[in-house]
Amino acid sequence: MSWDQETFLARLKQAVDSYDGEAAAALCQELVDGLAAGAELQPGLGREALALLRRKRYFELMERVAGALHAAEADDAQVRRQYAQALIDQGKMLAASCVLELLVERTAGTDPDEVAEARGLLGRIDKQHYANAARIDPRSAPRHAGRFLRRALTAYGEVYRSAPERYLWQGINVAALAHRAAADGVDVPDRPDGRGIARDVLAVLRARHAALAEGKTLEAWDLATAMEACLALGDIDQAWTWLGHYVRDEDADAFELASTERQLCEIWGLTVAEPPGALLLPVLQSAALLRRFGRVELAATQVRQTIGETFRAEKTFGTERYVPLAWYRTGLERCGGVAQIKDGFGRGLGTGFLLRGDDLAPSLGEGAFLLTNHHVVPKAVAWDDAVISFEALAGQTFRVVKELWTSPFVDLDATLLQLDRPVPGADVYPIARDLPAPGDTAKVYVIGHPLGGGLSLSLTDNALLGTSERLLHYRAPTEGGSSGSPVFDDKWRLIGLHHGGGVGLKRLDGLPGRYDANEGISIHRILEAVRAAAPAPAAERRA
């Protein structure tokens, strides 16, 4: 065989843990090519590879690997289930249903646990169909899509009732869907007692937890299930406690955390705008950030309400292993200084953010000025036609009265603008003294208006890859419309102005080769250029 199976899993783990998608894809292709060449895999290698990919949500690669395993007749029930999971999380519901129905048929009577898992995933598909319909049209969903919710209840319920002390995640889904059916007015004959099921599930988990040796805790999925059971019972303090155990658990990675967040938002209807979501969701999302897989998109009202009194600031989960609420809250407060730049017809052109004048140049005084990219407003649109909108500040809008300084795309791609009046309540950012050193722990955070949409904190896959005197390269995801966004270090200090990205960029770390990266301009280089161009303060001119 032309590839090294002995080190394959270690190499794949290193690639996915560092979010090196190119390396992960190349390694998966090694496995696919090896199977096509007739190689016989070491026992369990295929299953373990799929598990590694799932933990970091590489669903397309999961599909490719599982398909190759199936074609080589090197798969088993678990591999086929993982294949279906990858299809579900890519929205390929019909294909996933076919895989799961065949899996149930083939494992019936021989592997009850795999049957239970497969039937639970069939319930997951119907649950998602209902959630999608409710998101599009909440009023009509109970009538035209209620069948999906009823089918999901049946799928989960039959598995749970077959062994109530064993199939707990299916049971808590029955409780959640029973709650959702009652809330939406979906007609469910003989609707299950969701609170009763939640009490039973929680009792089993408490007993398991009590039986563990000192210092041990439940598995990650059981911790999430206990948290959800407490939510079903209205015991938010206990839900908070179980959530604390869950986000601390090393086995709760990107896949698990994203699944839990989806359940709380899509089925329980929690939001960061009001309790209990205002308490639970930020902690869950913050934990996802440390796994380098969390993207948080907040409407303006959610930003304002989340940073308000709904936080219980005295309760934090803070050590270096997870994110304190104070850190998360600071990130939300940074949204206040970010604006969307629109044309006269309300179309989003890009993003900008506020800086104090005396941080830019002494002659500018204490007022706030807007920094954005030179390329954000095309030549066909005059600055005096642009509308500057601060969504996190109740959507207040401003006009541009003057372009103070600019640098073309090929240089610093930056423009400094004076607005028609002061911006009340805006957050003017502290500037980092130095750029962080790239490395395994260095991260950046970007706030902007991707695709011309609502205010978004871009926090997924956010490693800092390299720096130079002028540029920053990083993996924080951005879309069109993010141009002009502020780039922050891990203490929410300003380090750069986002302006683009590309495939195969030349590395900034001095190593050979290229990488895919987003690119920002160093804020220190911009400050140097503005200060050099700005007039001296009046006192210095008189002297």
C-alpha positions as CSV (number, residue, x, y, z in Angstrom):
1,M,0.0,0.0,0.0
2,S,1.4,3.4,-0.9
3,W,0.4,5.2,2.3
4,D,1.3,4.7,5.9
5,Q,-1.7,3.4,7.8
6,E,0.3,3.3,11.1
7,T,0.5,7.1,11.3
8,F,-2.6,7.9,9.3
9,L,-5.0,8.6,12.2
10,A,-2.4,10.7,14.0
11,R,-1.8,12.8,10.9
12,L,-5.5,13.2,10.3
13,K,-6.1,14.3,13.9
14,Q,-3.4,16.9,13.6
15,A,-4.9,18.2,10.4
16,V,-8.5,18.5,11.6
17,D,-7.5,19.8,15.0
18,S,-5.5,22.6,13.3
19,Y,-8.4,23.2,10.8
20,D,-6.0,22.6,7.9
21,G,-8.8,21.6,5.5
22,E,-6.3,21.2,2.6
23,A,-4.2,18.7,4.6
24,A,-7.3,16.8,5.8
25,A,-8.7,16.5,2.3
26,A,-5.3,15.2,1.0
27,L,-5.2,12.6,3.8
28,C,-8.7,11.5,3.0
29,Q,-7.8,11.2,-0.6
30,E,-4.9,8.9,0.5
31,L,-7.4,6.6,2.2
32,V,-9.8,6.7,-0.8
33,D,-7.0,5.9,-3.3
34,G,-5.7,3.1,-1.0
35,L,-9.1,1.5,-0.9
36,A,-9.5,1.9,-4.7
37,A,-6.1,0.1,-5.1
38,G,-7.4,-2.8,-3.0
39,A,-5.7,-2.1,0.3
40,E,-7.1,-3.9,3.3
41,L,-7.6,-1.4,6.2
42,Q,-6.5,-2.0,9.7
43,P,-9.4,-2.9,11.9
44,G,-11.4,0.2,13.0
45,L,-9.4,2.7,11.0
46,G,-12.3,3.7,8.8
47,R,-14.6,4.2,11.8
48,E,-12.0,6.2,13.7
49,A,-11.3,8.4,10.7
50,L,-15.0,9.2,10.3
51,A,-15.2,10.1,14.0
52,L,-12.3,12.5,13.8
53,L,-13.9,14.2,10.8
54,R,-17.3,14.4,12.5
55,R,-15.9,16.0,15.7
56,K,-14.7,19.0,13.6
57,R,-17.7,19.0,11.3
58,Y,-15.9,18.0,8.1
59,F,-19.1,16.5,6.7
60,E,-18.1,16.6,3.0
61,L,-15.0,14.6,3.8
62,M,-17.0,12.2,5.9
63,E,-19.3,11.5,2.9
64,R,-16.3,10.9,0.6
65,V,-14.6,8.5,3.0
66,A,-17.7,6.6,3.9
67,G,-18.6,6.3,0.3
68,A,-15.2,4.8,-0.5
69,L,-15.5,2.4,2.5
70,H,-18.8,1.2,1.2
71,A,-17.6,0.8,-2.4
72,A,-14.7,-1.3,-1.1
73,E,-17.0,-3.4,1.1
74,A,-15.0,-2.1,4.1
75,D,-17.9,-0.6,5.9
76,D,-20.2,-1.8,8.7
77,A,-23.3,-0.6,10.5
78,Q,-21.5,2.2,12.4
79,V,-19.8,3.5,9.2
80,R,-23.1,3.5,7.4
81,R,-24.7,5.4,10.3
82,Q,-21.8,8.0,10.2
83,Y,-22.4,8.3,6.5
84,A,-26.0,9.1,7.1
85,Q,-25.1,11.6,9.8
86,A,-22.8,13.4,7.3
87,L,-25.6,13.5,4.8
88,I,-28.0,14.9,7.3
89,D,-25.7,17.7,8.4
90,Q,-25.3,18.7,4.7
91,G,-29.0,18.9,4.3
92,K,-29.2,15.8,2.1
93,M,-32.2,14.4,3.9
94,L,-33.6,12.0,1.2
95,A,-30.2,10.2,0.7
96,A,-29.8,10.0,4.5
97,S,-33.3,8.5,4.9
98,C,-32.5,5.8,2.3
99,V,-29.3,4.9,4.1
100,L,-30.9,4.7,7.5
101,E,-34.0,2.8,6.4
102,L,-31.8,0.1,4.8
103,L,-29.6,0.1,8.0
104,V,-32.7,-0.5,10.2
105,E,-33.7,-3.4,7.9
106,R,-30.3,-5.0,8.0
107,T,-29.6,-4.7,11.7
108,A,-33.1,-5.5,13.0
109,G,-32.9,-8.5,15.4
110,T,-29.1,-8.5,15.4
111,D,-27.9,-5.1,16.7
112,P,-30.5,-3.3,18.8
113,D,-28.2,-0.4,19.6
114,E,-27.5,0.4,16.0
115,V,-31.3,0.0,15.2
116,A,-32.0,2.5,18.0
117,E,-29.4,5.0,16.7
118,A,-30.6,4.7,13.1
119,R,-34.3,5.2,14.1
120,G,-33.3,8.1,16.2
121,L,-31.6,9.7,13.2
122,L,-34.7,9.1,11.1
123,G,-36.5,11.1,13.9
124,R,-33.8,13.7,13.6
125,I,-34.6,14.1,9.8
126,D,-38.3,14.6,10.5
127,K,-37.5,17.0,13.4
128,Q,-35.4,19.1,11.0
129,H,-38.1,19.2,8.4
130,Y,-40.5,20.6,10.9
131,A,-38.0,23.1,12.3
132,N,-37.2,24.3,8.7
133,A,-40.9,24.8,8.0
134,A,-41.5,26.6,11.2
135,R,-38.5,28.9,10.5
136,I,-39.9,29.8,7.1
137,D,-43.6,30.3,8.2
138,P,-44.3,29.8,11.9
139,R,-48.0,30.4,11.5
140,S,-48.8,27.7,8.9
141,A,-46.1,25.2,9.9
142,P,-48.3,23.4,12.6
143,R,-50.9,22.8,9.9
144,H,-48.9,21.9,6.8
145,A,-45.8,20.4,8.4
146,G,-47.2,18.9,11.6
147,R,-46.9,15.4,10.1
148,F,-43.1,15.7,10.4
149,L,-43.3,16.5,14.1
150,R,-45.7,13.6,14.7
151,R,-43.4,11.2,12.8
152,A,-40.4,12.4,14.7
153,L,-42.3,11.8,18.0
154,T,-43.1,8.3,16.9
155,A,-39.6,7.5,15.8
156,Y,-38.0,8.7,19.1
157,G,-40.8,7.4,21.3
158,E,-40.7,3.9,20.0
159,V,-37.0,3.6,20.7
160,Y,-37.2,5.2,24.1
161,R,-40.1,3.0,25.3
162,S,-38.2,-0.1,24.2
163,A,-35.6,0.5,26.9
164,P,-36.2,3.8,28.9
165,E,-33.1,3.5,31.0
166,R,-30.9,2.9,28.0
167,Y,-32.0,5.2,25.2
168,L,-32.0,8.5,27.0
169,W,-31.2,10.9,24.1
170,Q,-34.2,9.6,22.2
171,G,-36.2,10.1,25.4
172,I,-35.2,13.7,25.8
173,N,-36.1,14.4,22.2
174,V,-39.6,13.1,23.0
175,A,-39.8,15.6,25.8
176,A,-38.6,18.4,23.7
177,L,-40.9,17.6,20.8
178,A,-43.9,17.2,23.1
179,H,-43.2,20.7,24.4
180,R,-42.9,22.1,20.9
181,A,-46.1,20.4,19.8
182,A,-48.0,22.0,22.8
183,A,-46.4,25.4,22.1
184,D,-47.2,25.4,18.4
185,G,-50.7,23.8,18.7
186,V,-49.7,20.7,16.7
187,D,-52.4,18.0,16.9
188,V,-50.7,14.9,18.4
189,P,-53.0,12.1,19.4
190,D,-52.0,10.7,22.8
191,R,-49.3,13.3,23.1
192,P,-46.6,12.1,25.5
193,D,-46.0,13.6,28.9
194,G,-42.8,15.5,28.2
195,R,-42.2,16.6,31.7
196,G,-42.7,13.1,33.1
197,I,-40.2,11.7,30.6
198,A,-37.8,14.5,31.5
199,R,-38.1,13.6,35.2
200,D,-37.5,9.9,34.4
201,V,-34.5,10.7,32.2
202,L,-33.0,13.0,34.8
203,A,-33.4,10.4,37.5
204,V,-31.5,7.8,35.5
205,L,-28.7,10.2,34.8
206,R,-28.5,11.4,38.5
207,A,-28.2,7.8,39.6
208,R,-25.5,7.1,37.0
209,H,-23.6,10.2,38.1
210,A,-23.9,9.2,41.8
211,A,-22.5,5.7,41.0
212,L,-19.3,7.1,39.4
213,A,-16.0,7.1,41.1
214,E,-14.9,10.4,42.7
215,G,-13.7,12.9,40.1
216,K,-15.5,11.1,37.2
217,T,-18.5,12.5,35.4
218,L,-21.0,11.3,32.8
219,E,-20.3,11.2,29.1
220,A,-20.7,14.4,27.1
221,W,-24.0,13.5,25.5
222,D,-25.4,12.4,28.9
223,L,-24.4,15.8,30.4
224,A,-26.2,17.6,27.6
225,T,-29.3,15.4,28.0
226,A,-29.3,16.2,31.8
227,M,-29.2,19.9,31.0
228,E,-32.0,19.6,28.6
229,A,-34.1,17.6,31.0
230,C,-33.7,20.4,33.6
231,L,-34.8,22.9,30.9
232,A,-37.9,20.8,30.3
233,L,-38.7,20.9,34.0
234,G,-38.1,24.6,34.2
235,D,-35.2,24.2,36.6
236,I,-32.8,26.7,35.0
237,D,-30.3,26.8,37.9
238,Q,-29.8,23.0,37.5
239,A,-29.7,23.3,33.7
240,W,-26.9,25.9,34.2
241,T,-25.0,23.5,36.5
242,W,-25.2,20.6,34.0
243,L,-24.2,22.9,31.2
244,G,-21.1,23.8,33.2
245,H,-20.1,20.1,33.3
246,Y,-20.9,19.7,29.7
247,V,-18.8,22.6,28.3
248,R,-15.8,21.5,30.5
249,D,-15.9,18.0,29.1
250,E,-13.1,17.4,26.7
251,D,-15.3,15.0,24.6
252,A,-17.8,17.9,23.9
253,D,-16.3,19.0,20.7
254,A,-17.6,21.1,17.7
255,F,-20.1,18.5,16.6
256,E,-21.7,17.9,20.0
257,L,-21.8,21.6,20.9
258,A,-23.4,22.6,17.6
259,S,-26.0,19.9,17.9
260,T,-26.9,21.0,21.4
261,E,-27.2,24.7,20.3
262,R,-29.4,23.7,17.4
263,Q,-31.7,21.8,19.7
264,L,-32.0,24.7,22.1
265,C,-32.7,27.2,19.4
266,E,-34.7,25.3,16.8
267,I,-36.8,23.0,19.1
268,W,-37.0,24.8,22.4
269,G,-37.1,28.2,20.8
270,L,-34.4,29.8,23.0
271,T,-32.7,33.1,21.9
272,V,-30.0,35.2,23.4
273,A,-32.6,38.1,23.6
274,E,-34.3,36.7,26.7
275,P,-34.0,34.2,29.5
276,P,-33.3,31.3,29.7
277,G,-31.5,31.5,26.4
278,A,-29.7,34.7,27.4
279,L,-28.1,32.7,30.2
280,L,-27.5,29.3,28.5
281,L,-26.7,30.1,24.9
282,P,-23.7,32.5,25.4
283,V,-22.0,29.9,27.6
284,L,-22.6,27.2,25.0
285,Q,-21.5,29.4,22.1
286,S,-18.4,30.5,24.1
287,A,-17.4,26.9,24.6
288,A,-17.7,26.3,20.9
289,L,-15.3,29.2,20.3
290,L,-12.5,27.4,22.2
291,R,-13.1,24.4,19.9
292,R,-12.5,26.8,17.1
293,F,-15.9,26.2,15.7
294,G,-18.5,28.8,16.6
295,R,-20.1,31.4,14.5
296,V,-22.5,33.8,16.2
297,E,-24.9,35.9,14.2
298,L,-26.8,38.4,16.3
299,A,-29.5,40.8,15.3
300,A,-29.2,44.4,16.6
301,T,-31.8,43.8,19.3
302,Q,-30.1,40.7,20.4
303,V,-26.8,42.5,20.8
304,R,-28.4,45.2,22.9
305,Q,-30.3,42.8,25.1
306,T,-27.6,40.2,25.5
307,I,-25.2,42.7,26.9
308,G,-27.8,43.9,29.4
309,E,-28.9,42.7,32.7
310,T,-30.0,39.2,31.5
311,F,-26.4,38.0,32.1
312,R,-25.6,36.6,35.6
313,A,-22.1,38.0,35.6
314,E,-21.2,36.5,38.9
315,K,-21.5,33.0,37.4
316,T,-18.7,32.3,35.0
317,F,-17.0,29.2,33.7
318,G,-13.6,30.8,33.7
319,T,-10.2,29.2,33.5
320,E,-7.9,29.0,30.5
321,R,-10.0,26.0,29.3
322,Y,-13.2,27.9,28.6
323,V,-14.4,31.4,28.0
324,P,-15.8,33.6,30.8
325,L,-19.0,35.5,30.2
326,A,-17.1,38.8,30.7
327,W,-15.0,37.9,27.7
328,Y,-18.1,37.1,25.6
329,R,-19.8,40.2,26.8
330,T,-16.8,42.4,25.8
331,G,-17.0,40.9,22.3
332,L,-20.7,41.8,22.1
333,E,-20.0,45.4,23.3
334,R,-17.5,45.7,20.4
335,C,-20.4,45.5,18.1
336,G,-21.4,49.0,19.1
337,G,-18.7,50.7,17.0
338,V,-19.3,48.7,13.8
339,A,-21.4,50.2,11.0
340,Q,-22.8,48.9,7.7
341,I,-22.1,51.2,4.7
342,K,-25.0,51.3,2.3
343,D,-25.7,53.1,-0.9
344,G,-28.7,55.4,-1.3
345,F,-31.0,52.5,-2.1
346,G,-30.1,50.6,1.1
347,R,-27.9,48.0,-0.5
348,G,-25.0,46.9,1.7
349,L,-21.5,47.9,0.3
350,G,-19.3,46.9,3.2
351,T,-18.4,47.5,6.8
352,G,-16.6,50.2,8.8
353,F,-15.8,51.0,12.4
354,L,-15.1,53.9,14.7
355,L,-11.7,55.1,16.0
356,R,-10.9,58.0,18.3
357,G,-9.3,60.9,16.5
358,D,-6.4,61.3,18.9
359,D,-5.6,57.6,18.5
360,L,-5.2,58.3,14.8
361,A,-3.4,61.7,14.9
362,P,-3.3,64.3,17.7
363,S,-4.7,67.0,15.3
364,L,-7.9,65.1,14.9
365,G,-8.9,65.6,18.6
366,E,-11.2,63.4,20.7
367,G,-14.0,62.8,18.1
368,A,-14.7,59.5,16.5
369,F,-14.0,58.8,12.8
370,L,-15.0,55.9,10.6
371,L,-12.3,53.6,9.0
372,T,-13.2,51.3,6.1
373,N,-11.6,49.9,3.0
374,H,-10.7,52.1,0.0
375,H,-12.5,49.6,-2.2
376,V,-15.8,49.5,-0.3
377,V,-17.5,52.3,-2.1
378,P,-17.0,52.0,-5.9
379,K,-16.2,55.1,-8.0
380,A,-19.8,55.1,-9.3
381,V,-21.1,55.9,-5.8
382,A,-20.1,59.2,-4.2
383,W,-19.3,59.2,-0.5
384,D,-22.0,61.9,0.2
385,D,-24.6,59.4,-1.1
386,A,-23.5,56.7,1.4
387,V,-25.6,55.8,4.5
388,I,-23.7,54.7,7.6
389,S,-25.9,52.5,9.8
390,F,-25.1,51.3,13.3
391,E,-27.3,48.3,13.9
392,A,-26.2,47.6,17.4
393,L,-27.2,51.2,18.3
394,A,-30.9,51.0,17.4
395,G,-30.1,51.3,13.7
396,Q,-29.0,54.9,13.9
397,T,-27.9,56.3,10.5
398,F,-25.3,58.9,9.6
399,R,-23.9,60.6,6.6
400,V,-20.4,61.2,5.4
401,V,-19.3,64.9,5.3
402,K,-15.6,64.5,4.4
403,E,-13.0,62.0,3.3
404,L,-10.0,62.8,5.5
405,W,-7.5,60.3,4.2
406,T,-7.3,57.4,1.8
407,S,-4.8,54.7,0.6
408,P,-5.4,52.7,-2.5
409,F,-6.1,48.9,-2.7
410,V,-2.6,48.1,-3.7
411,D,-1.2,49.8,-0.6
412,L,-3.2,49.9,2.6
413,D,-6.7,49.7,1.1
414,A,-8.0,52.1,3.8
415,T,-10.2,55.3,3.9
416,L,-10.9,57.5,6.9
417,L,-14.2,59.3,7.0
418,Q,-15.8,62.1,9.0
419,L,-19.5,61.7,9.9
420,D,-22.1,64.4,10.0
421,R,-22.4,64.2,13.8
422,P,-21.1,62.4,16.9
423,V,-22.2,58.7,17.4
424,P,-23.7,58.4,20.9
425,G,-23.1,55.2,22.8
426,A,-20.6,53.8,20.3
427,D,-17.7,51.7,21.5
428,V,-14.3,53.1,20.4
429,Y,-11.8,50.3,20.5
430,P,-8.6,50.0,22.4
431,I,-5.7,49.3,20.1
432,A,-3.3,46.5,20.8
433,R,0.3,47.6,21.5
434,D,1.7,44.8,19.4
435,L,0.5,42.2,17.0
436,P,0.0,38.7,18.5
437,A,2.6,36.1,17.5
438,P,1.1,33.4,15.2
439,G,0.9,30.0,16.7
440,D,-1.4,27.2,17.8
441,T,-3.2,29.4,20.4
442,A,-3.2,32.8,18.5
443,K,-6.7,33.7,17.4
444,V,-8.5,36.6,15.8
445,Y,-12.1,37.8,15.8
446,V,-13.9,39.7,13.1
447,I,-17.2,41.7,13.4
448,G,-19.0,42.8,10.2
449,H,-21.9,42.6,7.8
450,P,-21.2,39.5,5.6
451,L,-23.2,39.3,2.4
452,G,-24.8,42.7,3.3
453,G,-26.7,41.1,6.1
454,G,-27.1,41.6,9.8
455,L,-24.3,42.2,12.2
456,S,-22.2,39.1,12.7
457,L,-19.3,38.0,14.9
458,S,-17.1,35.8,12.7
459,L,-15.5,33.4,15.2
460,T,-15.2,30.0,13.5
461,D,-11.9,28.5,12.5
462,N,-10.1,31.7,13.7
463,A,-6.4,30.9,13.9
464,L,-3.9,33.7,13.2
465,L,-1.6,32.2,10.5
466,G,1.0,34.9,9.9
467,T,1.9,38.5,10.1
468,S,4.2,41.0,8.4
469,E,4.8,44.7,8.8
470,R,1.8,45.4,6.7
471,L,-0.5,42.3,6.6
472,L,-2.2,39.8,8.8
473,H,-3.3,36.3,7.5
474,Y,-6.0,34.4,9.4
475,R,-8.6,31.7,9.1
476,A,-11.6,33.6,10.6
477,P,-14.4,33.1,8.0
478,T,-15.7,36.1,6.1
479,E,-18.0,36.8,3.2
480,G,-18.6,39.6,0.7
481,G,-19.7,42.6,2.8
482,S,-17.1,41.9,5.5
483,S,-14.7,44.2,3.8
484,G,-13.8,47.0,6.2
485,S,-14.5,45.0,9.4
486,P,-12.3,45.3,12.5
487,V,-10.0,42.5,13.4
488,F,-9.4,41.8,17.1
489,D,-6.9,39.8,19.1
490,D,-8.1,37.4,21.9
491,K,-8.4,40.3,24.4
492,W,-10.7,42.2,22.0
493,R,-8.0,44.8,21.1
494,L,-7.9,46.1,17.6
495,I,-5.1,44.7,15.5
496,G,-6.3,45.1,11.9
497,L,-8.7,46.2,9.1
498,H,-10.1,43.2,7.1
499,H,-9.9,43.7,3.4
500,G,-10.1,40.4,1.5
501,G,-8.7,36.9,1.2
502,G,-7.9,34.3,-1.3
503,V,-6.8,30.8,-2.3
504,G,-3.1,30.0,-2.4
505,L,-1.8,33.2,-0.8
506,K,1.9,33.4,-0.3
507,R,2.7,32.6,3.4
508,L,3.7,35.4,5.8
509,D,5.5,33.1,8.2
510,G,8.6,32.7,6.1
511,L,7.9,29.0,5.3
512,P,7.8,27.7,1.8
513,G,4.5,27.1,0.1
514,R,1.1,28.8,0.1
515,Y,-2.2,28.6,2.0
516,D,-5.8,29.7,1.8
517,A,-6.4,32.6,4.1
518,N,-8.2,35.9,4.8
519,E,-6.2,39.0,4.9
520,G,-6.2,42.2,6.9
521,I,-4.1,45.4,7.0
522,S,-2.2,46.0,10.3
523,I,-3.8,48.8,12.2
524,H,-0.3,50.0,13.2
525,R,0.7,50.5,9.6
526,I,-2.5,52.4,9.0
527,L,-2.0,54.7,12.0
528,E,1.6,55.4,10.8
529,A,0.3,56.5,7.4
530,V,-2.6,58.6,8.8
531,R,-0.2,60.4,11.3
532,A,2.3,61.1,8.5
533,A,-0.4,62.7,6.4
534,A,-2.3,64.6,9.1
535,P,-1.5,68.3,9.8
536,A,0.4,69.0,13.0
537,P,-1.6,70.3,16.0
538,A,-2.2,74.0,16.1
539,A,0.3,74.6,18.9
540,E,3.1,72.8,16.9
541,R,2.3,74.9,13.8
542,R,2.6,78.1,15.7
543,A,5.9,77.0,17.2
